[in-house]
Amino acid sequence: MNSVASLKREVRVVVVGAGVAGLTTAVVLAEAGALVHVIAEQVPGVTSLAAGAMWGPYLVEPKDKVDQWGQRSLEIFRRLAEDPSTGVRLTSGIEASRAAEAPPDWATTLPGFPPCEPTELPAGFSAGYRFTVPLIDMPTYLAYLLRRLDAAGGRVERRRLASLADAGPAPVIVNCTGLGAQGLVPDSDLRPIRGQHVVVTNPGLTEFFSEDTGLLPDLLCFYPHGDTVVLGGTAIDGEGSLALDEKAAAGILARCVEVEPRLAKARLLEHRLGARPTRAMVRVEAERAEDGTVVVHNYGHGGAGVTLSWGCAEEAASFLAADRADRP
C-alpha cells in the first residue's frame, strides 16, 4: 500500500465507527504505521453484520470512483479467499432477470461470465449470467478484521459519541459512522435503506443466486456460507428501523424457496437487520476543522459497503499520508 507507506507510529488517528468501512480503514492505517484508536457504540457494526454479502458495486455513485474502489477491493478479497479463516470464499453462481437485459458493466470485467442456457434458469426468468465472485460471511470476516487490527496494535473502545469532536483530541479523525453521519456531521443527504435477511441451515447449496431487481423493495438472493445460507432480502428506502418484520421474513423465504425448493426444509437460525447508509454519492474526502484537526470522511456506501471497503479505506488513508507530507 504505497499511498500510505509514509505514516509514522506517532501519528494518532481516531476512527469513528466499527462497521466494515471503519474496521477496514483502521486496519489499513494501523498496518501503515499509525497509532489507531477505534471508537464505536457497536463493535462490530450491526448493519455490516447483517450483510449477505456478495461482491458487486450495485446502485452507487460516482461510477468512475466506484469502479476503482470496487476493483481494488475485488483484488484484495481474491487474496483473502486463499485463507478460509477470513470468511471469504470465491463462489460461482447466477444473476438472473425476468426481463432480458444487458449485464451490468462491472460484471463484464469478471473472468468468463457466460450467459445462461434457458435450462439453467428458474421458471419465470428470461436471462441470466454465470460468474464467480467473493462471498463474504460477515460475522467471520468482521472478527478477522478485528484480529488483524489488534495484531497491528490498534485499540477499540465501545462508546457513543454526541459529535465527532467528542472523539478527540486527536490530530486526525476518520468518520466511518455510516448512517450515524446524519447527526454527527451533520449530513442531511444521507438516508437509510432498510435491509432484512433470513439465515437458515444449508440443505446442500454450493452456488449463489441473485435476481436483478433494480430499485424494487423486495429482493431475491441466497448466498451459501458453508453450513448456513443467507436469504434476502429487502430494500425499503427511507426506513431505518431494525425491528423484525415477520411478514417480510416470510416473503423472503417464500421467494427463495420458489427458486430453490430445497430451502423449504432448511431450519431457521436467525434474522439479520440493518440500515444501509445511502446518499447520492459515496463520500470519501478530507477537510480541516477550525481547530486544525484533519477529518476524513468515508461513508454513504449504501448496499456496497463491503464491495468498496478496501478501495475506499486506502483512499481515505492516502489523505492522511498527503497531509503529513505537506507539513514542514
N, C-alpha and C positions, 0 to 999 in steps of 0.2 A: 504494500500500500504506500507507494512513493509520495502521494499527495500529503500525507500526514507524518512522514518519517522524521520531520524536524521538531516535533513536540518533545518537550523535556519533562522529566518526572516532577519538577517543581511547579508545573502548570496545574493548578487545581481547577477542575471542571465539575460543576454540578449538573447532572442530567435529571430532569424532572419527568417522571413517567417511566413505567416498567412494563409496558406492552412490548410488542415485537420491535417497534421503532426505537423505543428508549433503550431496551437491552442490547439491541444490535449496535446502536450508536455508542453506548457505553463500552462495549467490547472493543470496537474499532479504536476508540480513544485510549482506552487503558492499554491495549496492545501496542499502541503507538508511543506510549511512554507517559501519558498524562495521569495525574492523580485523580481518579474518578470517584465521585460520590453520587449515587443514585438516590433520589427521594421520590417516593410514590406512596399513595394511600393503599393501593392494591399491588401485591407482588406475587406472581406476575399479573398483568392487567387482565380483567375478565373478558374484555372483547377479543383480545388476542387468543385467549384460551378457547374461546368459542369458535374460532375459525376452522374451516374444513380440513385442510387448506391445500389448494392446488395452485401451483404457479400459473399465472395468466393475468396480464395487465388489463383488466376489464374496466371500462367506463371511467377512466381517469385521464386528466389533462394536466399539463401541456404535453401533447403527444411526443414531441421530439425528445423532451427530457424523460418522459415516462419510458420511451423505448430504450434510452441509455441506462436508466436506473434498473429497468427490468432485465435487460441483457446481462448487466453486471451481476445482479442477484442470481440469475439463472446459472451463470458460470460458477459462482460460489456454491450454490445448492448442489450442483452436479458433483463437486468435490466432496461436500459433506455427505452425500449419499453413499460414499465409499465406506463410511463408518456407521454401522447400524445403531450405535448408541445415541446418535444425533436425532433420531426420529425422522430423518429424511430418506425417502426411497424414490428411485426412478421407476415410474409405473406407467404402463400403457393403458389406453382406453379410448373412448369415443366421445366426441362432442357432436350432438345431432340437433337438427332443426326440423320443425314441422312444415317449414316453407323452404324451398330451395334457395339458399343464399350463399354468397361468396364467403369463404372463411375469413376471419379477422386477420389483419396484417401481421400481428405478432406470431400467429400460428404458422404462417408460411415460412418463418425463419427456422422452424424446428426441423430436424432431420426426418426424412420420409414424408410423413403427412399425406398418405394416400386417401382418396375418397373411399367411403364405404360402399360395398356392394349392397343392393337392396335387401338381400337376405340377412345382412348383418344388423339391420336397423329394426328397432321395435315397431310394432303396429302404430300407425299414425304419424310416423316420421318419414320425411321425403328425402333428406340429405344428411350426410354426416361425414366426419373425418376421423381417422385414427392417428394418434400420435403418442409420444412418450414424454412425460414431464415429471418434475419433482412433486411428490405428495409429501406433506409435512404433518406429522402427528404432533399437534401443538403442545399438549401437556409435556410430552417427552422433549420436544425441541426447546421450549422455554426453559425447562430445567437444565438442559445442556448449555444454553446461553448463560444462565446464572452460574453454573460451574465454571465456565470459561472466563466469566468476568471475575470471579473470585480468584482464579488462578493467576489472573493478570494484576491482582492487587486492588481491584475495585471494591467499594464498600456500598452496602444497600441499607437504607433507612426507611422504615414504614412511617409516613407522616402525611397528614392532609395539609395542603398549603392554601392560604387565603389569597395569595398573589404570588407571582413569580419572584418578587423581591424577597418574599419570605424564605426563599431557597438560599439566599446569600448570608453573609457577604462572600462573594466569590468573583474572581476576575471574569469567569466565563460561565454562563448558564445556558444549557441546551434544553429547549422546550419541546418535549416529545409527549405532550399531555393528551393528544388525541382530542376527543370531544371536550375535555376539560379546558381546552384553549378558548372555548366560548366565553368563559368568565375570567380566566386568568390573563388573557392578552389585553383586552377582550377582542373577540373576533365574531362579529355578527354574521359573517358569510358562512360560518360553519353550521352544519345541521346534522342530526342523527338519521341514519337509515337502520331500522331495527332488523336484526337478523336472528333467526332461530334454527337450531339443528337438533336432530334426534340421534343419539348414539345407541347402536344395537350390537349384539353379538354377530360375528361374521359367519354366515352359513356356507362359506366356501368361495367368496368372491375374491378375485385377484386383479380385476381391471376396474377402473373408474368409469363412470358415465355422467355426462353433463349435458343438459339441454340449453341451447342458446335461447334464452327467454327475453333478451333485450331489457327493457325497462319495466317489465311486469313484476308485480309484488310477490307472486308465487313462483318459486324456483324449483328445479328438479335436478338433483345430482346425488351421487353416492360415491364415497371415497373409502376404499378398504385400507385399514391400517392393521395388518396382522390379524389379531383375534377380534377386532372391532371394525364397525363400519359407521362412518359419519354420514347421515342422511340430511339432505337440505331441500329446501330451505325457504326463507322469506326475506324480502327486502322492502320493508314498509317505510317509505320516505316520510321523514318528519317525526317519526316516533322513536323515543329513546327509552321507553320503559323496558325494564328487564324482568317483568313479571311473566311467569309461564302462561302461554296461551294454549290450552289443551286442544281447542278446535284447530288451531294452526298446526300443532304437532300431529294430530290425526290426519290432516290433509297432506302433510309431508310424507308420512308413512304410506298413505294410500297412493300417492303419485309414484313413489319409488317402487312399491310392490307391483304396480301396473306394468312397469318396465322390467323389473326383476322379481318374478314370483317367489324366488327362494327367500326373499326378505320377509315374507309373511310369517315364517316360522322363527324368525330371529327374536331374541329376548331383549326387551328394552333395558338399557343400562342407565342412561341419564339424558337430561335435556341441557343444551348449552345455548345461552342467550347473550347477545352483545349488541352494541350500538355503533355502527360503522361511522367514523368521523369524516364527514363528506363536505367538500367545498368545490367551487368551480375549478380551482387549480390547486394541486398539491403545493404546500408551502414549504420550501427549503431555501432559506435565506438568512442573512445575518444583519443585525443592526446594533448600534451602540446606544445604551441607555444614558440618561443625563448624568448619572454618577460614574460613567466610564465603563460600566460592565458590558461586555460583549454578550449579546443574546442571540443565539442561533435557534431558529425555528425549524422544526421537522415534524409536520403533522398535516392532517387533512387528506390521508391516503384512501379514504373510502373503503371499499372492499378489497383493495390491492395492497394492504399494508405489508403482508408477508412477501408478496411478489416484488415490491420495490425496496424492501428493507435494507439490503446491503448496499445498493447503489445510492440510496438517499443518505444512509449513515456515512458513507465515505465522502459524499459531497458536503454534508454538514461538518465533518471533521476537517475537510480541506479549508473551510473558512477560518478555523482556529489556527491552522498552520500558516495561512496567509497573514493573519493578524499578528502572529508572533514574529514573522519575518519582517513586517513593516516597522516593528518597534526598534528604536535605537539600542 
